[in-house]
Amino acid sequence: MNMKILVLVAVLCLVVSTHAERHSKTDMEDSPMIQERKYLPPGKPCYEATQKIPCCGVCSHNNCT
């Protein structure tokens, strides 16, 4: 009886660790800290309130500087 419980616990630990490892890899791939950031170069038009890609400098008079 004790051996069955021990085997069950070992199998559950293996399944949980495999599942967690798989999810940690996808989290690393989706992480914005690891992905290369994209910026608008100077001279490109920008709109501070609605732009999705930030300027590499500052958005001034609707142009990246």
C-alpha positions as CSV (number, residue, x, y, z in Angstrom):
1,M,0.0,0.0,0.0
2,N,2.8,2.4,0.9
3,M,4.6,1.6,-2.3
4,K,1.5,2.5,-4.4
5,I,1.2,5.9,-2.6
6,L,4.9,6.6,-3.1
7,V,4.7,5.7,-6.9
8,L,1.6,7.9,-7.2
9,V,3.3,10.9,-5.6
10,A,6.4,10.4,-7.8
11,V,4.3,10.3,-11.0
12,L,2.3,13.4,-9.9
13,C,5.5,15.3,-9.2
14,L,6.9,14.4,-12.6
15,V,3.7,15.5,-14.4
16,V,3.5,18.8,-12.5
17,S,7.2,19.6,-13.1
18,T,6.9,18.8,-16.8
19,H,3.8,21.0,-17.1
20,A,5.5,23.9,-15.2
21,E,8.6,23.6,-17.4
22,R,6.6,23.8,-20.6
23,H,4.7,26.9,-19.4
24,S,7.9,28.6,-18.2
25,K,9.4,28.2,-21.7
26,T,6.4,29.8,-23.4
27,D,6.4,32.6,-20.8
28,M,10.0,33.4,-21.6
29,E,9.2,33.5,-25.4
30,D,6.3,35.9,-24.8
31,S,8.2,38.1,-22.3
32,P,8.6,41.7,-23.4
33,M,11.9,41.9,-21.4
34,I,13.5,39.3,-23.7
35,Q,12.0,40.4,-27.0
36,E,13.9,43.1,-28.9
37,R,12.1,46.5,-28.5
38,K,11.1,48.4,-31.7
39,Y,11.2,52.1,-31.8
40,L,10.3,54.7,-34.5
41,P,13.4,56.4,-35.9
42,P,13.8,60.2,-35.8
43,G,11.7,62.1,-38.3
44,K,8.8,59.5,-38.4
45,P,5.3,60.8,-37.6
46,C,4.1,60.0,-34.1
47,Y,1.0,60.5,-32.0
48,E,1.6,60.4,-28.3
49,A,-1.8,59.3,-27.1
50,T,-2.5,56.5,-29.7
51,Q,0.9,55.2,-30.9
52,K,1.7,51.6,-30.3
53,I,5.5,51.8,-31.1
54,P,7.3,54.5,-29.1
55,C,9.8,56.9,-30.5
56,C,13.5,56.2,-29.9
57,G,13.6,59.7,-28.4
58,V,10.7,62.1,-27.8
59,C,7.4,62.7,-29.8
60,S,7.4,66.4,-30.4
61,H,5.0,68.2,-32.7
62,N,3.9,64.8,-34.1
63,N,7.4,63.9,-35.2
64,C,10.0,61.6,-33.4
65,T,13.1,63.5,-32.4
